[in-house]
Amino acid sequence: MISDSHSKKLIFFLYILIFPLIFSCTTKSSFTLDVPDFYHAELLESSSSGTKFFAFTADQKGAIKNFFEKNDDASLMIQITPQKASPNSANPSLSFGFFYDSQNKLSESVSNPVVTDYLQKYNGSSFALSFCFSREKGVPEGFFVKASSKVRIDSAQINRAFVGHDFSGSVPVFAFAPNGGENNGTDDFRGASLAFDSINSRESLMPKITVKFKKTDGSQKIAFGGEVLFIRRSEFPVEIPTAGLKSPFSVVTYPDEEEYPVSVLLTASDKNLLSYAHGQKNVLTPIRIDPGLIMSWSRNNWRGNDYELFEWDRFPGVLFFDISTYSVQDDFFRRLAFFVEKAGFKGRLLSDSELKGKHGYNAHDYKADDLARFFEKARSENFPLNEKELLLRDILLNNGVIKIASDGEILAGTGAVISISQESPSYLRTTFIAHEGWHGIFFVDEEFRNTVASIYYTIDSDTLAYMRRYFQVTPSLNYDVNDDYLMKNEFMAYLLQQGVNQTAKYFVNMASRVHSQSLAKKEADYIIQTGGAGFEGAARLLDEYVSDRWNLNAGRVWLISR
């Protein structure tokens, strides 16, 4: 069933006419209804079938309206148990819908969208149908159920809106958007825009899709319209923000799979992601996401203008910035880059005039300790930071990456920061997310750091000498090679930023370039002569480790691929 953590827990209560509606329940994520059967019309063509209308009382309708307005969405779920049908009868069907005019119930039941299901497949077992309210139509007067054979309505419950299916509980649940549809083995999100926001902005949020698998190994393809996602299964549900999809409101299909996931549910996103909810003009709260969805995330669905902010779903506290241009990215991170990593500048806060003409990086990564040192030095020296650096400080504070002591001192919290730019071509964005993503894991996971260190110290010294020399003489890098932590971190990321089968070729090509031949010829020639074997061997060891531990691989820090 839907989890408490997403405020969608579905608890089925027996339908009892004397059960009172408790008004305090309207503040929760759902509440049960005592829905009186005020009208029953037998169908003329069959004495064993008919349409039952269930009207909401005035108190119930008021409670539902408050629930709907508070959450900006709602749905009605009914649990149904088919009664034994005649063995000679055709496949019996059931329709479920809303009516909005109590004076014209029958015509409403024909003209309004309905949910249709077929009862024979349940073989007398209970199931649940959920139907989202339309934002345009608002709260209905009640609902109707039309069945061509006898059924029992066990319960009725108001919930937050959701669309899809959920087989994790004792009763299967099938949920529909306000346009209705037929329960035919697919999840249809085409009408979801009638119940949820269809764009991301400071004021609105598109919904998310949560996928849960029966098994934790293997992988599965899921298609949203014409876009196929390849999802590697994990023990945790996978969340997919619809803002990251090309065709989010479409029919969901499962290519090359005969088995449904346990659940695929489209639900509202957390309103705390809206910057206006905090009274802020800037985006401070990240969208939790698998990094595989960041690369193709459209700027049209950014909540801000200059950047979008994400958090790695599997590594809490690791923040991803996707920034519009290199220039804006420099405003956020260039001074920080020189302070943390650049040889000859480490520990200094360079003025704007000193930074002029200097290159930071095209992608960035920083751990909580270094971020805290940077902002504490600026605070203690009353150093004038620019607007974007002050915004970065606010974002880090909001997410616990840094914190402020009672005396005002800025201290390290937990987590890290990663940044890429939209200005990088797509192939580089993929490499950067892999490279910087490994840095993010290195920052927050001690066991991984220890594993990297053990491999770093066993690689042959001549292979390692080339990498150290390359880091030292490349102007765009200018790493402090005496910083042991930095060297291990970069050693690991350069090995894991591409697939193992590409590692040797990557370093041989690097060693063959004019830059390496002119500034590090002795070290570079060794790499060419050995075919990069030392790097490939180390990359293979690291790849085996991350695969066993996280189901990741060299060149891939994501579970979702397009």
C-alpha positions as CSV (number, residue, x, y, z in Angstrom):
1,M,0.0,0.0,0.0
2,I,1.0,3.6,-0.2
3,S,3.5,4.5,2.6
4,D,3.0,6.8,5.6
5,S,6.1,8.7,4.5
6,H,4.3,9.9,1.4
7,S,1.0,10.7,3.3
8,K,-0.9,8.2,1.3
9,K,-1.5,5.2,3.6
10,L,-4.6,3.4,2.5
11,I,-6.4,1.7,5.4
12,F,-9.6,-0.1,4.6
13,F,-12.5,0.3,7.0
14,L,-15.7,-1.7,6.8
15,Y,-18.6,0.2,5.3
16,I,-21.0,0.6,8.3
17,L,-23.9,3.0,8.0
18,I,-23.8,4.1,11.7
19,F,-20.1,5.0,11.5
20,P,-19.8,8.8,12.1
21,L,-17.5,11.1,10.2
22,I,-14.9,12.5,12.6
23,F,-14.0,16.1,11.6
24,S,-10.6,15.9,13.2
25,C,-9.7,13.4,10.5
26,T,-9.7,16.1,7.8
27,T,-6.3,17.2,8.9
28,K,-4.8,13.8,8.0
29,S,-3.9,12.3,4.7
30,S,-7.2,10.3,4.4
31,F,-10.5,9.7,6.2
32,T,-13.3,7.2,5.8
33,L,-16.8,8.1,4.8
34,D,-20.2,6.9,6.0
35,V,-21.9,7.3,2.6
36,P,-25.7,6.8,2.8
37,D,-27.3,5.0,-0.2
38,F,-29.9,7.6,-1.0
39,Y,-31.0,6.4,-4.4
40,H,-31.1,3.1,-6.2
41,A,-32.3,2.7,-9.7
42,E,-32.8,-0.8,-11.1
43,L,-31.8,-1.3,-14.8
44,L,-34.7,-2.3,-16.9
45,E,-32.7,-4.8,-19.0
46,S,-31.5,-6.9,-16.0
47,S,-33.2,-7.4,-12.7
48,S,-29.8,-8.5,-11.1
49,S,-27.9,-5.3,-12.0
50,G,-28.4,-1.6,-11.4
51,T,-26.9,1.8,-10.5
52,K,-26.5,2.9,-6.9
53,F,-26.0,6.5,-6.0
54,F,-24.2,7.5,-2.8
55,A,-24.6,11.1,-1.7
56,F,-22.2,13.0,0.6
57,T,-23.9,14.5,3.5
58,A,-23.6,18.3,4.1
59,D,-21.0,17.7,6.8
60,Q,-19.1,15.2,4.7
61,K,-19.0,17.5,1.7
62,G,-17.7,20.3,3.9
63,A,-15.0,18.1,5.3
64,I,-14.1,16.9,1.8
65,K,-14.0,20.5,0.5
66,N,-11.6,21.5,3.3
67,F,-9.4,18.5,2.6
68,F,-9.4,19.3,-1.1
69,E,-8.6,23.0,-0.6
70,K,-5.9,22.3,1.9
71,N,-4.0,19.8,-0.3
72,D,-5.0,21.1,-3.7
73,D,-6.0,17.6,-4.7
74,A,-8.1,14.6,-3.5
75,S,-9.4,11.3,-4.6
76,L,-12.2,8.9,-3.6
77,M,-11.3,5.2,-3.2
78,I,-13.9,2.4,-2.8
79,Q,-13.3,-1.2,-1.9
80,I,-15.4,-3.6,-3.8
81,T,-16.1,-7.3,-3.4
82,P,-17.9,-9.1,-6.4
83,Q,-20.6,-11.5,-5.5
84,K,-20.9,-14.9,-7.1
85,A,-22.3,-14.5,-10.7
86,S,-24.2,-17.0,-12.8
87,P,-21.7,-19.4,-14.6
88,N,-23.5,-18.7,-17.9
89,S,-23.3,-14.9,-17.6
90,A,-21.1,-12.8,-19.8
91,N,-18.0,-11.1,-18.3
92,P,-19.7,-8.7,-15.9
93,S,-18.6,-5.1,-15.8
94,L,-18.6,-2.3,-13.3
95,S,-18.5,1.5,-13.7
96,F,-17.6,4.0,-11.0
97,G,-18.0,7.8,-11.3
98,F,-19.0,11.0,-9.7
99,F,-22.2,13.1,-10.1
100,Y,-22.4,16.8,-9.6
101,D,-26.1,17.5,-9.7
102,S,-28.3,15.6,-7.3
103,Q,-31.4,16.6,-9.2
104,N,-30.2,14.9,-12.4
105,K,-28.3,11.8,-11.3
106,L,-29.0,9.5,-14.1
107,S,-27.9,11.9,-16.9
108,E,-24.8,12.7,-14.9
109,S,-23.9,9.1,-14.6
110,V,-23.9,8.8,-18.4
111,S,-22.1,12.1,-19.3
112,N,-19.4,12.2,-16.7
113,P,-16.1,10.3,-17.0
114,V,-16.1,6.9,-15.4
115,V,-13.8,4.2,-14.3
116,T,-14.6,0.8,-15.9
117,D,-13.5,-2.6,-14.7
118,Y,-14.4,-6.3,-15.4
119,L,-15.3,-8.5,-12.4
120,Q,-14.6,-12.0,-13.7
121,K,-10.8,-11.6,-13.3
122,Y,-11.1,-11.1,-9.5
123,N,-12.9,-14.4,-9.0
124,G,-14.8,-13.0,-6.0
125,S,-11.8,-11.4,-4.4
126,S,-11.9,-7.8,-3.1
127,F,-10.2,-4.9,-5.0
128,A,-10.1,-1.1,-4.8
129,L,-10.7,1.6,-7.4
130,S,-9.6,5.2,-6.8
131,F,-10.8,8.2,-8.8
132,C,-9.1,11.6,-8.6
133,F,-11.2,14.8,-8.3
134,S,-10.9,17.3,-11.1
135,R,-9.5,20.6,-10.1
136,E,-11.8,22.3,-12.5
137,K,-15.0,20.6,-11.3
138,G,-14.2,20.5,-7.6
139,V,-16.0,18.4,-5.0
140,P,-18.9,16.3,-6.4
141,E,-22.2,15.7,-4.8
142,G,-21.5,12.0,-4.5
143,F,-20.6,9.0,-6.5
144,F,-22.3,6.1,-8.3
145,V,-21.5,2.5,-9.0
146,K,-23.1,0.6,-11.9
147,A,-22.6,-3.1,-12.0
148,S,-24.0,-5.8,-14.4
149,S,-23.8,-8.4,-11.6
150,K,-24.0,-8.1,-7.8
151,V,-21.2,-6.4,-5.9
152,R,-20.7,-5.3,-2.3
153,I,-19.3,-1.8,-1.5
154,D,-17.1,-2.5,1.5
155,S,-15.8,1.0,2.2
156,A,-15.3,4.5,0.9
157,Q,-12.3,6.7,1.7
158,I,-11.1,10.2,0.8
159,N,-7.3,10.3,0.1
160,R,-4.7,12.5,-1.5
161,A,-4.8,12.2,-5.3
162,F,-2.9,9.3,-6.9
163,V,-2.8,7.5,-10.2
164,G,-1.4,4.0,-11.0
165,H,-1.5,0.7,-9.3
166,D,-0.4,-0.8,-6.0
167,F,-0.2,-4.5,-5.3
168,S,1.8,-4.3,-2.1
169,G,-1.2,-4.8,0.2
170,S,-3.8,-7.5,0.7
171,V,-6.2,-5.8,-1.7
172,P,-5.0,-4.6,-5.2
173,V,-5.5,-0.9,-5.8
174,F,-6.1,0.7,-9.3
175,A,-6.2,4.5,-9.4
176,F,-7.4,6.8,-12.2
177,A,-7.0,10.4,-13.2
178,P,-10.1,12.6,-13.5
179,N,-10.7,11.6,-17.1
180,G,-11.4,8.0,-16.0
181,G,-10.5,5.0,-18.0
182,E,-10.6,1.3,-18.3
183,N,-8.7,-1.1,-16.0
184,N,-7.0,-3.0,-18.9
185,G,-3.5,-3.7,-17.5
186,T,-1.9,-0.3,-18.1
187,D,-1.3,2.8,-16.0
188,D,-2.8,5.8,-17.8
189,F,-1.5,9.2,-16.7
190,R,-2.9,11.1,-19.7
191,G,-5.5,12.9,-17.6
192,A,-3.2,13.6,-14.6
193,S,-2.9,17.3,-15.5
194,L,-6.5,17.7,-14.5
195,A,-5.5,16.8,-10.9
196,F,-1.9,18.0,-10.7
197,D,0.3,20.9,-11.8
198,S,1.7,20.5,-15.3
199,I,4.7,22.8,-15.0
200,N,7.5,23.4,-12.4
201,S,8.0,27.0,-11.2
202,R,8.3,28.9,-7.9
203,E,4.6,28.5,-7.4
204,S,3.8,25.1,-8.9
205,L,5.2,21.6,-8.9
206,M,4.7,18.7,-11.2
207,P,3.9,15.3,-9.5
208,K,6.3,12.5,-9.0
209,I,6.2,8.8,-9.9
210,T,7.2,6.1,-7.3
211,V,8.1,2.7,-8.6
212,K,8.5,-0.3,-6.4
213,F,9.8,-3.7,-7.6
214,K,9.1,-7.3,-6.3
215,K,12.8,-8.2,-6.7
216,T,15.9,-6.1,-5.9
217,D,18.1,-7.5,-8.6
218,G,18.0,-7.1,-12.4
219,S,16.5,-4.2,-14.3
220,Q,13.3,-3.2,-16.0
221,K,12.2,-1.0,-18.9
222,I,9.4,1.4,-18.2
223,A,8.0,3.6,-21.1
224,F,6.3,6.9,-20.6
225,G,4.8,7.6,-24.0
226,G,7.6,7.1,-26.4
227,E,10.4,7.6,-23.8
228,V,11.9,4.5,-22.4
229,L,13.7,4.5,-19.0
230,F,16.0,1.6,-18.1
231,I,15.7,1.3,-14.3
232,R,18.1,-0.9,-12.3
233,R,16.2,-2.4,-9.4
234,S,17.1,-1.6,-5.8
235,E,15.7,-2.5,-2.4
236,F,14.3,1.0,-2.1
237,P,11.4,2.5,-4.2
238,V,12.6,4.6,-7.1
239,E,11.2,8.2,-7.3
240,I,10.9,9.8,-10.7
241,P,9.9,13.5,-10.8
242,T,7.7,13.9,-13.8
243,A,9.4,17.2,-14.6
244,G,12.4,15.2,-15.7
245,L,10.4,13.3,-18.4
246,K,9.6,14.2,-21.9
247,S,6.1,12.8,-21.9
248,P,5.1,12.6,-18.2
249,F,1.3,12.5,-18.7
250,S,1.0,9.5,-21.0
251,V,0.3,5.8,-20.9
252,V,2.8,3.8,-19.0
253,T,3.9,0.5,-20.6
254,Y,6.5,-2.1,-19.7
255,P,8.6,-3.2,-22.8
256,D,10.1,-6.7,-22.7
257,E,8.4,-7.4,-19.3
258,E,5.6,-9.7,-18.5
259,E,5.4,-8.7,-14.9
260,Y,4.2,-5.4,-13.4
261,P,6.3,-3.7,-10.7
262,V,4.6,-4.0,-7.3
263,S,3.5,-0.4,-7.6
264,V,3.7,2.5,-10.0
265,L,2.1,5.6,-8.3
266,L,1.9,9.1,-9.5
267,T,1.4,11.5,-6.5
268,A,1.9,15.1,-5.7
269,S,5.3,16.5,-5.0
270,D,6.3,17.9,-1.6
271,K,5.1,21.5,-1.4
272,N,8.2,22.3,0.7
273,L,10.0,22.3,-2.7
274,L,8.3,25.5,-3.6
275,S,10.5,28.5,-2.8
276,Y,7.4,30.7,-2.1
277,A,6.5,28.3,0.7
278,H,9.5,29.5,2.7
279,G,9.0,33.1,1.8
280,Q,12.1,33.0,-0.4
281,K,12.7,34.3,-3.9
282,N,15.4,31.7,-4.5
283,V,15.3,27.9,-4.6
284,L,16.7,26.5,-1.4
285,T,15.2,23.0,-1.1
286,P,16.5,20.3,-3.5
287,I,14.5,17.8,-5.5
288,R,15.5,14.3,-4.5
289,I,16.5,12.4,-7.6
290,D,18.6,9.8,-9.3
291,P,21.4,11.5,-11.1
292,G,20.5,9.8,-14.4
293,L,17.5,12.1,-14.7
294,I,19.6,15.3,-14.3
295,M,21.4,15.2,-17.6
296,S,18.3,15.7,-19.7
297,W,16.2,17.8,-17.3
298,S,14.7,20.7,-19.3
299,R,15.4,24.2,-18.2
300,N,11.7,24.9,-18.9
301,N,11.0,22.9,-15.7
302,W,13.5,24.7,-13.5
303,R,12.0,26.4,-10.4
304,G,14.4,29.3,-10.8
305,N,16.2,31.1,-13.6
306,D,19.9,30.6,-13.0
307,Y,20.0,27.1,-11.5
308,E,18.1,24.0,-10.4
309,L,18.9,22.3,-7.2
310,F,18.8,18.5,-6.6
311,E,19.7,16.0,-3.9
312,W,21.0,12.5,-4.5
313,D,18.2,10.2,-3.5
314,R,20.7,7.4,-2.3
315,F,23.2,9.7,-0.6
316,P,21.4,12.3,1.5
317,G,23.1,15.6,1.8
318,V,24.9,15.4,-1.6
319,L,23.5,18.4,-3.5
320,F,23.7,18.7,-7.3
321,F,23.6,22.2,-8.9
322,D,22.7,22.4,-12.5
323,I,23.6,25.9,-13.5
324,S,22.7,27.9,-16.6
325,T,26.1,29.1,-17.8
326,Y,29.8,28.8,-16.9
327,S,29.7,32.5,-16.0
328,V,27.0,32.0,-13.4
329,Q,28.7,28.8,-12.1
330,D,31.9,30.9,-11.7
331,D,30.0,33.4,-9.5
332,F,29.0,30.5,-7.3
333,F,32.2,28.5,-7.1
334,R,35.3,30.0,-8.7
335,R,36.6,31.7,-5.5
336,L,35.9,28.5,-3.6
337,A,37.9,26.5,-6.2
338,F,41.0,28.5,-5.6
339,F,40.5,28.5,-1.8
340,V,40.1,24.7,-1.6
341,E,42.3,23.1,-4.4
342,K,44.5,25.4,-6.5
343,A,48.2,25.2,-5.8
344,G,49.6,28.5,-4.6
345,F,46.2,29.8,-3.6
346,K,44.8,27.3,-1.1
347,G,43.4,28.9,2.1
348,R,43.3,32.4,0.5
349,L,40.2,34.4,-0.3
350,L,41.0,36.0,-3.7
351,S,39.5,39.4,-4.4
352,D,37.4,39.9,-7.5
353,S,40.3,41.7,-9.2
354,E,42.7,38.8,-8.4
355,L,40.1,36.3,-9.8
356,K,39.7,38.2,-13.0
357,G,40.9,36.1,-16.0
358,K,41.5,33.0,-13.9
359,H,39.7,29.7,-14.7
360,G,38.1,27.7,-12.0
361,Y,36.6,24.4,-13.3
362,N,33.8,23.5,-15.7
363,A,32.4,21.3,-13.0
364,H,32.8,21.4,-9.2
365,D,32.8,19.3,-6.1
366,Y,33.3,20.3,-2.4
367,K,32.9,18.5,0.9
368,A,31.2,20.0,4.0
369,D,34.5,20.7,5.8
370,D,36.0,22.8,3.0
371,L,32.7,24.7,2.5
372,A,32.6,25.5,6.2
373,R,36.2,26.7,6.2
374,F,35.5,29.0,3.2
375,F,32.5,30.7,4.7
376,E,34.0,30.9,8.2
377,K,37.1,32.6,6.9
378,A,34.9,35.1,5.0
379,R,32.8,35.7,8.1
380,S,35.8,36.1,10.5
381,E,37.6,38.5,8.1
382,N,34.4,40.3,7.1
383,F,35.3,39.4,3.4
384,P,32.8,40.7,0.9
385,L,31.3,37.7,-0.9
386,N,29.2,38.1,-4.1
387,E,25.5,37.6,-4.4
388,K,25.7,34.0,-5.6
389,E,28.2,33.0,-2.9
390,L,25.8,34.4,-0.2
391,L,23.0,32.4,-1.9
392,L,25.2,29.3,-1.8
393,R,25.7,29.8,1.9
394,D,21.9,30.0,2.5
395,I,21.4,26.8,0.5
396,L,24.1,25.0,2.5
397,L,22.6,26.2,5.8
398,N,19.1,25.2,4.7
399,N,20.2,21.7,3.9
400,G,22.6,21.1,6.9
401,V,25.8,20.9,4.8
402,I,27.1,23.7,7.0
403,K,25.7,25.0,10.3
404,I,26.1,28.0,12.6
405,A,27.3,27.7,16.2
406,S,25.8,29.8,19.0
407,D,28.7,32.2,18.8
408,G,28.2,32.6,15.1
409,E,31.0,30.4,13.9
410,I,30.3,28.4,10.7
411,L,30.9,24.7,11.1
412,A,30.8,21.7,8.9
413,G,27.5,19.7,8.8
414,T,27.0,16.7,6.6
415,G,27.0,16.3,2.9
416,A,28.7,17.8,-0.1
417,V,28.1,19.9,-3.2
418,I,28.4,19.0,-6.9
419,S,27.9,21.4,-9.8
420,I,27.7,21.1,-13.6
421,S,26.6,23.6,-16.2
422,Q,24.0,23.6,-19.0
423,E,26.8,25.2,-21.2
424,S,28.7,21.8,-21.3
425,P,27.7,19.6,-24.2
426,S,25.6,16.6,-23.4
427,Y,28.5,14.1,-23.7
428,L,30.5,16.1,-21.2
429,R,27.6,16.6,-18.8
430,T,27.3,12.8,-18.7
431,T,31.0,12.5,-17.9
432,F,30.9,15.3,-15.4
433,I,28.0,13.8,-13.5
434,A,29.8,10.5,-13.3
435,H,33.1,12.2,-12.3
436,E,31.6,14.6,-9.8
437,G,29.2,12.0,-8.5
438,W,32.1,9.7,-7.4
439,H,33.5,12.7,-5.6
440,G,30.2,13.1,-3.8
441,I,30.3,9.5,-2.6
442,F,34.0,9.8,-1.6
443,F,33.1,12.8,0.6
444,V,30.4,11.1,2.6
445,D,31.4,7.5,2.8
446,E,34.4,6.5,4.9
447,E,34.5,2.8,3.7
448,F,34.7,4.0,0.1
449,R,37.6,6.3,1.0
450,N,39.5,3.5,2.7
451,T,38.9,1.2,-0.3
452,V,40.3,3.9,-2.7
453,A,43.3,4.4,-0.5
454,S,44.1,0.7,-0.5
455,I,44.1,0.7,-4.3
456,Y,45.9,4.0,-4.6
457,Y,48.9,2.7,-2.5
458,T,49.2,-0.6,-4.4
459,I,49.2,0.8,-8.0
460,D,52.7,0.9,-9.6
461,S,54.6,4.1,-8.8
462,D,55.4,5.0,-12.5
463,T,51.7,4.9,-13.4
464,L,50.8,7.0,-10.4
465,A,53.7,9.4,-11.2
466,Y,52.1,10.3,-14.6
467,M,48.7,11.2,-13.0
468,R,50.4,13.3,-10.3
469,R,52.5,15.1,-12.9
470,Y,49.5,15.7,-15.2
471,F,47.5,17.2,-12.3
472,Q,50.4,19.5,-11.5
473,V,51.3,20.9,-14.9
474,T,47.8,21.2,-16.4
475,P,46.9,24.9,-16.0
476,S,43.1,24.3,-15.9
477,L,43.7,21.9,-13.0
478,N,46.7,23.1,-11.1
479,Y,46.0,20.7,-8.2
480,D,48.1,20.7,-5.1
481,V,49.7,17.3,-5.5
482,N,51.0,17.3,-1.9
483,D,47.3,17.2,-0.7
484,D,47.0,13.4,-0.1
485,Y,43.2,13.5,0.3
486,L,42.8,15.4,-3.0
487,M,45.1,13.1,-4.9
488,K,43.2,10.0,-3.8
489,N,39.9,11.6,-4.6
490,E,40.9,12.7,-8.1
491,F,42.7,9.4,-8.8
492,M,39.5,7.6,-8.0
493,A,37.2,9.9,-10.1
494,Y,39.4,9.8,-13.2
495,L,39.4,6.0,-13.1
496,L,35.7,5.7,-12.6
497,Q,34.4,8.5,-14.9
498,Q,34.2,6.1,-17.8
499,G,33.6,2.4,-18.3
500,V,36.5,0.0,-17.5
501,N,36.8,-1.0,-21.1
502,Q,37.6,2.6,-22.0
503,T,40.0,3.3,-19.2
504,A,43.3,2.2,-20.8
505,K,42.5,4.0,-24.1
506,Y,41.5,7.2,-22.2
507,F,44.9,7.4,-20.4
508,V,46.9,6.4,-23.5
509,N,45.2,9.2,-25.5
510,M,45.8,11.6,-22.6
511,A,49.5,10.7,-22.5
512,S,49.8,11.1,-26.3
513,R,48.6,14.6,-26.4
514,V,51.0,17.5,-27.1
515,H,50.4,18.9,-23.6
516,S,51.5,15.6,-21.9
517,Q,54.4,15.1,-24.3
518,S,55.7,18.6,-23.8
519,L,55.3,18.9,-20.0
520,A,55.4,15.3,-18.7
521,K,57.1,13.3,-21.5
522,K,58.9,10.7,-19.3
523,E,55.9,9.9,-17.3
524,A,53.6,10.0,-20.4
525,D,55.8,7.6,-22.4
526,Y,55.5,5.0,-19.7
527,I,51.7,5.0,-19.9
528,I,51.9,4.6,-23.7
529,Q,54.4,1.8,-23.5
530,T,52.3,-0.1,-20.9
531,G,49.1,0.6,-22.7
532,G,47.6,2.2,-19.6
533,A,47.5,-1.3,-18.0
534,G,48.1,0.1,-14.5
535,F,45.1,2.4,-14.7
536,E,42.8,-0.3,-16.2
537,G,43.7,-2.8,-13.4
538,A,43.0,-0.2,-10.7
539,A,39.7,0.8,-12.4
540,R,38.6,-2.8,-12.5
541,L,39.1,-3.3,-8.8
542,L,37.1,-0.1,-8.0
543,D,34.4,-1.1,-10.5
544,E,33.9,-4.5,-8.7
545,Y,33.6,-2.8,-5.4
546,V,31.0,-0.1,-6.4
547,S,29.1,-2.8,-8.3
548,D,28.8,-5.1,-5.3
549,R,28.0,-2.4,-2.9
550,W,25.7,0.0,-4.7
551,N,24.8,-1.6,-8.1
552,L,26.8,1.2,-9.7
553,N,29.7,0.9,-12.3
554,A,32.6,2.8,-13.6
555,G,31.1,5.5,-15.8
556,R,27.7,5.2,-14.1
557,V,26.6,6.7,-10.8
558,W,22.8,6.4,-11.6
559,L,20.2,3.6,-11.5
560,I,18.0,5.2,-14.2
561,S,19.2,5.5,-17.8
562,R,17.4,6.7,-20.9
